[in-house]
């Protein structure tokens, strides 16, 4: 199975509701590496890389979010896998 790398921008009520920590837990559970951060416009952005099947499951988790979030839109783009990550972190 190959690797997949995505960048996702999640819009909605996603800041101040534990969305970044939810993302970290999902990534760790699925064996995905990368990062997540809040953007100034109220969205949450993430770059994630890992096995194709795991990243596809991660995308489903992003669309769901934690119980207190309201995800309105997930804008996805796919990049060539580059490696370079050894964990999944919150960027501040």
C-alpha positions, -999 to +999 in steps of 0.1 A: +000+000+000+013+035-009+015+067+010-008+097+007-004+134+018-032+158+022-038+194+032-072+202+047-088+234+057-118+229+079-145+256+082-173+260+107-174+261+145-141+244+149-120+267+172-123+266+209-141+232+209-111+208+211-109+202+173-071+203+172-068+178+200-094+156+184-073+157+152-041+147+171-059+117+187-073+106+154-039+109+137-021+090+164-047+062+164-044+059+126-006+062+124-006+094+105+021+121+108+019+159+102+005+189+120-027+209+128-032+246+135-058+273+140-059+299+113-067+336+119-099+333+098-115+308+123-107+277+102-084+248+112-057+236+088-039+203+088-013+185+068-013+148+072+007+119+056+005+082+060-009+050+044-036+057+019-063+038+038-054+056+071-054+090+055-088+083+039-102+074+073-086+105+088-105+126+062-138+111+074-128+120+110-120+156+099-155+159+084-171+146+116-150+165+142-156+163+180-191+164+194-189+201+202-178+212+167-199+221+137-180+212+105-194+231+076-168+225+049-135+206+044-114+219+015-090+191+006-059+191-017-035+162-022+002+165-025+030+141-033+041+123-001+073+139+011+080+122+045+099+144+070+074+140+098+080+118+128+049+128+148+016+146+146+018+180+163-002+211+171+014+242+156+008+273+177 
